[in-house]
Amino acid sequence: MIVGEAPGQKEDQEGVPFVGAAGQLLNKLLASIDIPREEVFITNIVKCRPPGNRDPLPEEVATCSPYLDRQVELIRPAVILLLGRHAVQRLLPGSDGISKIHGTMVERGDRVYVPLYHPAAALYNGFLVETLEADFRRVRGYIDVVEARRKELPPVPAPAPQDQLSLF
């Protein structure tokens, strides 16, 4: 699973996350570690684009939090990639900033997270591209470790469907 901040203009128009320039970079990064985009669920902490592409307000994050929490519960991802500081703040509250923890595997409870720079940040700051590429190489290893652990555990029953939930 990949969690970003919020839909950009192109994503808002198309109703699909990460289809703009940042999405193209994300696709290349995924391909570089042999993960087809189709095998990854991609979402955002807020589900609609904030006006003027501003940072999401705390009340917007709080309003969308139940949707994100339910997505994680339903999908039960082996690893959750957190793209950028907003995703890190929402899913790893109290952690160090993205510049200190990017590319590391963070375990909280039964969840595994990998904070990463947002691809859009790398597009604006070209020096981050190499860092993001190196971090994605680490991601491949983390996924392999977590999936091996999961094979050793008994299967967990899927949660019962409750109500319709938009997964965007």
Secondary structure as GFF3:
##gff-version 3
##sequence-region A 1 168
A	DSSP	beta_strand	2	4	.	.	.	ID=ss1
A	DSSP	alpha_helix	9	14	.	.	.	ID=ss2
A	DSSP	alpha_helix	21	32	.	.	.	ID=ss3
A	DSSP	three_ten_helix	37	39	.	.	.	ID=ss4
A	DSSP	beta_strand	42	44	.	.	.	ID=ss5
A	DSSP	three_ten_helix	51	53	.	.	.	ID=ss6
A	DSSP	alpha_helix	58	75	.	.	.	ID=ss7
A	DSSP	beta_strand	80	83	.	.	.	ID=ss8
A	DSSP	alpha_helix	85	91	.	.	.	ID=ss9
A	DSSP	alpha_helix	98	101	.	.	.	ID=ss10
A	DSSP	beta_strand	106	108	.	.	.	ID=ss11
A	DSSP	beta_strand	111	116	.	.	.	ID=ss12
A	DSSP	alpha_helix	119	124	.	.	.	ID=ss13
A	DSSP	alpha_helix	128	152	.	.	.	ID=ss14
###
